[in-house]
Amino acid sequence: MTPRYKQILRKSAEAMLAAVEVYNKPRFEYREESFAILSINAWELLLKARILQLSANKPSSLYVYEKKKNLDGSTSKKRTIKRNRSGSPQSLGLIPCYRKLVSEFGEALDKDIQLNLICLTEVRDNAVHFYNKPFELRKKVHEFGTANLSNFLNLSQEWFGEDLTQYEFFLMPLAFINTAQSRKAIKTTSDEQLAIDYFEEAQKSSKSANDSGYSVSLNVEVNLSKGSSKQNVNFVKFTNNPNAKQVHLSDADFKERYPWSYKNLTQQLRKSIPGFKQSQKYHDIRQKLEKDPNLCRKRYLDPDNKKSSFKNWYNPNIARLIKELYLKED
């Protein structure tokens, strides 16, 4: 049976694909707004998939909880699941999902990803104002949207070991959407200029030296040249086919069994153990359990060279054992 987090991950990819397909329609005036709405939905599902992956696929990890009022008017100490109008459990939104990833698993998103999502959320929240959009505003949304897709693909690979290039995500370059005439025909309103200024400020706030692979915005340049399509074209694809001449990735199974980084593990222990400290006692217990391949695996920078740098990844079961030993030694 497919794990729940993989089902949500697949829905996330489908939502992003819908965003791209709507954006790339030949004649669609609600292009930027629709892309922002659907792409933000895709990111919410991506974060939910990550929470499920790190929470042993427990649906309750995505529920919203509340404390109800007692008959005497006091607030109950017991938390209950908040229900929507139909009576189904209400799930976390984008921002609460991110807060939970940070507070429970220490899983903070790259600063450029955060800024990119804030800008696209601004487009979504102000969609009603974006009518008769000037070229400059469309250009900004395209730049942020292109970076959003790139960030989405890279983070899916980093978190889940999933190769989503099969979906062929790409936004049609503006060179094929707008003409020079359309740039001059529509003037910028005060609200639209505020949005443009906001986006430009966000671009300036991006980290100057970013080696993380994530971006706030990306500019796509299109150059047309005469000649055979076989000339000057070199494609690189990601694939899991060991017989292909492409980059070979086999991360999905690894990430499913060992989803926690050291940061995730430590944050979980900090929440579950009263007065927990990253003391020598903790490190001694953890290092002893790391010898068990069912609990910990090393990922080498160069898989063929065991002397290369590596990073430990953990199975969530290690947290229970560390907690037992940590409290026992007290």
N, C-alpha and C positions, 0 to 999 in steps of 0.2 A: 504494500500500500504506500502511495506517495505521501511523504511527510507533509503536514499542514503548511509548514513554512514554504515548501516548494510550490504548493498550490497557490499561495498568496503571491509568491515571487512571479509565477507565471501570469497571474492577473495583473501584476504591476507592469510586466513587459507588454501585455496586451493594451493596457491603458496608455502607455507611452507610444505604442505603435499607432493607436487611434489618434493621438495628438499629432503625430507626424503626418498621417494620411490626410487629416483635416487641413493641416497647414499647407500641404502640397497640392490641394485642389486648385485647378486652373482659374476658377473664378469664385472667390469666397471672401466677402468683406469682413466677416467675423473671424478672420484667420488668426490673428495674434491672441485675441481674447480666448478663443477655443483652445488654442495650444497651451496657454497658461493654465487654464482650468483643468485640462486633462493631464498635463505633465505634473502638476502639483498633486493630483490624485494618485498618479503613478508613484511619486516619491513617498506619499503617505503609506501606500501599500508596501513599498520597499522597506521602509522602517519597521512596519508591522511584521514583515517576514523575518527581519533581523531579530526582533524581540522574541518571536516564536522560536527561532533557531537557538537563541541563547537561553531560552526558558523551557527547554525540553518539550517544545511543541504544545505547551499548555494554553488552551484558548483563553483561560482566565487571566493570563498575563496581558491581554489586550482590553480587558473590561474596565469600564469606569465605575468606581466605587463611591458611595456616599454614606454619610451618617444621618439617619432620619431622626425626627423628633419623637420623644416619648409622650405618653398621654399627659404627663405632668408639665410638658413644655420644655423639658431639658433635652439636651442632645445625647443620643445613644452613643455608647462607646463602640458598639459593634458596627462594622462597615458592611453594607449590603450592595449588591450589584444594581447600578442605575439602569433603568429600563427605558426604551423609547416608546413611541406611541403604540406600536403593535405589541409591546410586551417583550420584545427581544432585548438581550443585553446590549447596552450602548458601548461602542468601542472608542478607543482613544483617537484623537485627531492628529494632524501632523506635528504640531508643536508639543502636545503632551507625549507623543511617541518619542520625540527627540529628547525631551526632559527625562523620560524614563530610561532611555539608553545611557544617558550621562550619569544619572543618579544611581542606577542599579548595576550598570556594567562598565561605567567609565568610558563609554564609547562616544567620544565627541567627534563630530564631523569636522573635516578640514574647513578652515576659516573661509576659503574661497567658495566652497560648496554652500556654506551657510549664507553668505552674501548673495550668491546667485539665486538661491531659493527665496530670499527676502525680496529680491527685485521682481521675480516672476510672480510672487504672491501679491506684490503691489499692482502688477498688471491685472491679475485676477480680481482683486478687490475693487479696482477702479475701472473695470471693464465698461461700465455704462458710459463713461466719459470719452472712451476712445472710439469716436465715430469720425469719419472723414480724416483718418490718420495721415499726417504728413510723412514724407519719405523718411525723415530723420528719426521719427519715433518708430516706424516700422523697422528701420535699420538697427536701432538699439535692441528691440525685442528679438530680432533675428540673431544678433550677436550673443545675447544672453541665452536664447533658446538653443543655439548651437553648443555652447558650453554646458548647458544643462544636460543635453543628450550625451556628451562626452563624459561628464561626471557620472551620469547614471550607469553607463556601460562599464566604466572603470571600477566603480564601487560595487557593482554586481559581481564583477570578477574577484575583487578583493575580499568581499564578505562571503560569497557563496561558491566561488570557483566556477561560476556560470558564464559560458560563452554565449552572449546574446547577439553576436554579429549575424546570426542566421536571419534576424529580422530586418537587416539592412536599414538601420536607422540613419536617416540624413534629412536635413531640411533643404528644400530647393533654394539655391542661391538667389538673392534678391535681383541679381542681374537678369534672371529669367522671369521675374514677377513684375517688376516695376520698370517703367520707361522714364526717359528724361522729362517727358511732358508731365507725367504724373507728379514729379518732384516739384514742379513749379505751379501746378494747378491749385494745390491745397495749402492754405496758410495755417500756421501754427497758432492754436488758441492758447490762452494763459494757462489753462489746466494741462494741456499737452506739453507746454514748455516746462512746466514744473516737473512733469514726469521725465522729460528728457534730461533736465538738470540733475534730477535724482539719480538717474542711471549713470550719467557721466561721473558723478561724485563717487558712486559705487565702484566704477572702473578704476578710479584713482586710488581707492582704498585697498585694491587688490594687493596681495603680497608681491613685492618687487622681484624677489628671487624665489620662485615656487618650483621645487623639484618634485612635488607630490603627485603630479599628473592631473591635478584638478584646477579648474579655472573659473573665474567670475564671468568672463565673456570671451568669445572667440570671433575673430574676423575671418570671413571666408572670401577669398579672392578667386575670381574665375578668369582664366586666360585661354583664349581660343587660338588655335594655330592650325594651319593646313598640314595635311599629311595623313598617312595611314594610321589607323587606330592602334596598330601593333607597335608603332614607334613611340619611344619615350614614355611607356606606360609600365610601371612596376607596382603590382598590387601585393600587399601583405595581408594575409587572413589568419584568424585564429581558428584552430581546429583541434578536435580530439582524435583525429585519424592518425594512427602511428605510421601509416604507409605514405602519408602525404608529405609534400616538400614544404609544409608550412610550419608555423610555430605550434608545438604540441603542448597542450595544457591538460592536466588531469587533476585539477584541484577540487572538483565538486565533492567527491567521496571523502576526501581528507577534511574539508571544511564541515561536512555534515557530522563527522565523528569527533572532530577536535575544533569546535567553533570558538573557544575562548582563548584570548591572548592573556598575557600576564596581567595586563591592566584590568581586563574583564574579571579575571579570577580574584584579584585583590579587592576590587570594588564589591564583589558579591560577599566576600568574607567580612569586609568592613560593615556591611549592612546586617549580616546574620550573627556576628559574634560581638557581644557587648564589650566595649573597651578594646577592640582589636587594634593591634599595632604591627607595623611592618618591622618587627623585631628579628633578632637573630634566631629566636625560637621558631618563628614562622618560616624563615628561610630554611632552617634545618629540616623541618617537617616536610616542606614543599619539595626540597631537593631530594629527599629520600623517596618520596612518592613518584617523582619524575622518572625514576628508573623503571617504573611499570609502563610498558608500551600501551597498555589499555587506558592509561590515564594521561599520558603525555607523549608527544612526538616532536621531534626536531624537524624544522624545514630549513634546508641549507640554501644559501644564496646560489651556490653552484651544486646541484644535486649529485654530480659526478665527483665532487671533491669534498670529502668529509672534513677537510681542514679549513674550508671556507667558513665565513660567518654564518650563523644560524639564529633562528628564533623558535622558542618553545611554544607549542599550542596544546591546549588542554581539553580533555573530556570533562563535561560538567560534574561527573561523579566524583572528581577529585576534591571538590569543595566540601562535600559531606565528610570525607575521610580526614581532611585537614581540620575541619571544625571539631570532630571527635577527639583527635589527638591534641589539638591546641587547648581545648577545655580540660582534657584529662590531665595534662601536665601542670595545670594550675593547682 
